[in-house]
């Protein structure tokens, strides 16, 4: 039975959620250090004047009347494939890359963007079975992206066993796409470099739409998206552009990047510099409106959307998730005990997701142990060596 209210489902329960909330708070404070830096320094100074100019560039009415005026449909990419290794049950792990072919919308940013050579190549890892299957496209969180880490983070082995292929996509400026000269401590998107952040979202849409079209051309009968945290925000934006995605999972999704940055900064150096420059949260909202999923209509049906929330999450707080959940028409919602970092209890949610996919007819329903045992006599009698 679905909960009557969002709060009744997501309120912290027990000492473990509170302990994990403290861990989240500590990790977030560490993450604030790179977020407060802008790299490269001196290229874009976030004064009020530059932000007002960027707000005028990015916050145009046609962008909201017709998303394609800002997010054009890409051409089908020319994808290169590199074999990594065979999968035990058949199929293989294949690394994918293709030229992004992306040109920034904001002319003043184009010269700077041209210098980010590593970011000009889109990258993904495809866990491909021997025959086409429904495919889960995974979008990682902020500051991560290495394939080895994301394989564990998204429980790839589980979804392969459940009857899905899996694709791990590296978001712009993450993983192998991070410029070699960028300091390891600098977070590139999202960051106080607001122009790079906006263009990063636009580039992600360009690449993801192309990748989805390519996967369908390879025979994928259905494609769903699983986004976590920053990746869930990207996934929610994608779901307002691509029709149809066959399902959508949003885990710990923020509803507003400007809210997360402004309130997440607290009273640290980045917030103080912003205030001194005359920057306000309202101005950030105006600059970031162009990728806000709250200002666009979701194209994935409510019954094919699933929200996942950590009750101990203090990075993406419940009020942010609730805004997006309401915007999507109050779809199915499940929680785990843990927080943003230590996701205690997430396996139970994955059990629920697996059943949900079977209910939709996307994957076969797993047979119970009792069912498998009951079939043994028939298999033995029908055995023909």
N, C-alpha and C positions, 0 to 999 in steps of 0.2 A: 504493500500500500504506500502510495506517495505521501510525503509529509505535507501538512497543511501550510507550513511556512518554511521559508529558506532558513530562518534562524533556528527553528527546532531541529533541523537536520544537521546544521553545521556548527552548533555551539560546542565549545571544547568540553570533553568528558574525561574526568579523571586526571590523576597526577601525571600520567605519561604524556598527554597532550600539552600540559603546561610546561613540562620539562623540555619537550621538543620545540615548543614556542620560544623558550629561552635560547636554544641552539640556533634557531632561525634568526633571532635578533642579533646574536653574536656574528653569524656569518654575514648578515646584511651589512653590519657596520664595517666589516672587512671589505665587502664589495663596494662600499661607498668610496673608498680611497681611489681605485682606478676610475670610477664613474665621475669623480670630480675633476679629472684631468681632461684636457682637450689636446688631441694630437692630430696633425702637427701644430705646435703652438704658433700663434701669430698670423695664420692664414685666414681664419675666420674668428673675429672677436665678437663675442655675443653682447654687444651694446644694445641699448634699446632701439637705436636707429637701424642697426642691421636686422634686428628681429622684426621690426615693423615692416621693413622692406621684404623680408622673407614671408611674413604673414600675407602681404599683398600678393606675392607671387604664388603661394601655395593655397591660399584660402579664397579661391574664386568660385563663384556660384555655379558655373557650368560643370565643375568637378563633382558637384553633389547632385546636380540634375541628371548627369550622364557620366558614370564612373569611367567610361572609356575615353573621355577627354583627357584624363590624367593617367589612366592605366590601359594603354592600348594593348590589343591582342597581339602576342608575339608570333613570329614565323616559327614553323616547326624546326627545332634545333637539329644540328648534325652531331649526333652523339658518338663518342669514341668509347669503346669498352675494353677493360683490362681484366683478365681472369685472375682472381685472387686464390681461390681454392674450391674444391668440390664440397658439396654438402653431403652428410652421411646418408640421407634418404633420397639422394638424386638431386640434380640441379647443381647450382654453383653460386659462389659469392663473386660478384662482378663489380668493379669500380667503373663509374661513369663520369665522363667530363664532356663539356661542350662550351664553345665560346659564348659568353653571356650576350654579346652583341648589344649591349645596353648603352644608351646615350642619356645622360642626365637631362632632366627637364629644365633645371635652372642653369642658364648659360654661364653665370659667374662661377659655377662649381665644376664645369667641364674640364678645365685645365688641371685642377687639383685631382679630379677623379682619374684622369688619364695616367697619373703617376702611380696609382694603386694597381700595379701589374698583376699581382697574385689574385686580386679580386675580379679580374676580367674573365676568369674561367669558372664556370659553375661545376660543382662536384657533388657526387652522391655515391652511395654504396647500395647495390641491389642484391638482396638475398632471393635468388630466382629458382623456382622449382623446375622440374623437367617439363612441365606443361603449364600453360597460362592459368593463373589462379587470381582471385580477388587480391588486391594489393593495398597494403597499409603504408602510407607515406608519413614519415615521422619528422617533426620539426622540433629541434632542441631548444634548450633554455639559453639565457644570456651568458655569453662568455665561454660557452663550451663548444662542442661540435666534433672532437676527434672520434673517429668511427669506433674504435675499441671501447671507449667510454659509453657512447650512445647505444652500442649493441646491448650492453648490460642495463643501461638506464631504461630503455624501451622494452626490455624482456623479449628480445627478438626470437630466441629459441621457442618461447611459448607460443608466439603467433604463427611461427612456421608449423609447429605441431598442430595448431588449431585449424590449419588449412589456408593460411594466407601467405603471400609473398610480402616482403618488407623492403622498403626503400628508406635509407637514412640520407637526408639532404642537408648539406652544410649551408647555413645562411650566409649572406654577404658579410665579409670581414671576420669570419669565424673559421676555425680549423685550418685547413690548408690554404684558405683564402686570405689569411691575415698577412698584411704587408710585412716583409722580413725586417724592415727597419723600424717597425712600430715597437715601442717599449712594451715588455711583457705585462707591465702594470697598468697599461692604458686600455680602457674599454672603448671600442670604436663605435659600435652602435648597440643599443641606444646610448647616447652620450650628450654632453652639453654642446657638442658640435651638431647643431640642430639641422643644418642643411644636409650633412652627410647622413644623419639619421633618417630624414624624410626620403632622400634618394635611395637609401638602403632598403626601405620598405617597398618603394616602387620597383627597384631592381629585383627584389625577391618575388614580387607578383609576376613580373615579366618572365623570370626563369621558371617559377613553379607552374605557371600555365603551360609553358612550352614542354616541361618535363611530363606533366600529366597527359598532354596530347600525345607525346612520344610513347608513354607507357600504354596508352589505349591502342596505339598503332601496333604495339608488340603483342597485343592480344589480351591484355588485362580486362576481364569481364566486368569488374567493378573496382572503384578506387575510393578509399576513405582516408581521412587525415587525422593523425594523432599529434596534437600540439601540447607541449609542456611549457608553462610560464611565458617567457618572451615568445617562444614558439607557438604557444596557444593564442597569443595576441595576433601573430602573423597568420595563423590558421583561421581565426575569426574574420580577419580582413579578406583572406582568400575566399572564404565561403560566401562573401557578398559579391564576388566577381565570377567565379567558375560555377557553371550549372551544367549538369548536376554533379556534385560530389555525392557519392553513394552513402556515406556516413561521415560523422564528425565527432571526434572526442576532444574536449577541451579540459586539460588538467591544470588547475591553479591559474586560470587566465586573468590577467589584469584587464580592466575595461578602458583605462586611460593611461597612456604613457606619461603624459604631463603630470597627472596626479601622482603616479608612482615616483617620478623624479622629484617633483616639488616637495611632497610630504615625506618621501623617503630620505631626502637630503637632511631633513631636520634643520639643525642650526650649524651645520658644518661649513667648511670654507666655500664650497661650491654655491651653497644657498646664499651665503653672505655676499659673495661676489655678484651674484645675480641681482640681489636686492639693491646693492650699491650702484649697479648699472641701470637701475630703473626697470628691471624685468619683473613681471608679475606672473602669477599662475594663469591669469586670463590670457596674457599674451602668448604663453606657451601653448595654451589650448588652441589659440587661433593658428599658430604655426603647425601644430600637429593634427589639426582637424582633418586634413586631407587623407589620413590613414585611420581615423577613428571608426571602428566597427559600429559604434553606437549611432553614427550618423548615416548608416547604410542599411539596406534591407537584406537580412540573411536569405540565401537561396536554398539552403539545405532544410528540408522539412523538420519541424519540431520533433516528430517521432523518430527521426534518424539522427538526432543530436543527443549527446550524452556529456554531462558535466561531471568532473571529478574534483573533489575539494579535500584538502588536508585540514582536519579540525585544529591541528596545532600550527597551521601556517601563519606566520607573522610577516612574510615577505609580500605575498599577494593576499591582502586581507579580505575578510568575508564581504565587506561592503562593496568592494570592487567586483568580486565575482558575482554578487547578487545583481548588480546593475546589468551585467552582460546576460546573466541567466534570465532576467525579466525580459530583456530585449529579444531573446530567442524564443519567447513564448513559454517559459517555464518547462523546459524539457526534462527528461530523466536526469536524476542527480544521485550520486553516491559519494560517500565520504570514506576516508581512512583516518586512523588515529593520529598518524604522524604529521610532520610539518613539511615545509618546502624542501628541506634538505634530507632529513632522515624520514623517509616515507614509510613508516611502520604501518603495516596492514594493507599495503597497496595490492598485494597478491589477491586478497579477498575481492577487491574491486575488479581486478582482472578476471576473476571467476565470473563475476556478474557481467562484465563486458563480453566474455565469450558466449555466455548464454544468450545475451541480447543479440549478438550477431547471428546466432543460430535461429533465434525467433524471427529475425528479418529474412532468413533464408539465404544469407550471404555465405555462411560456412556450414558444414555438416555438424549435426549435434554429436558431441562425444558420447560414446556408449559407456555405460557404467561397468564396473568390474563384474557385477552379477550378470549383465547382458553378455559380456565377452565370454564368461565361463559357460553360460547356457548354450552358446553357439559352438562350443568345442565338439560335442558329439556329431553334429551335422558336418562339421569340417573334416572330422576323422573319417566318417563314412563316405564322404565324397572325394576323399584324397585319391588321386590317380597318379602314381609315380611315373 
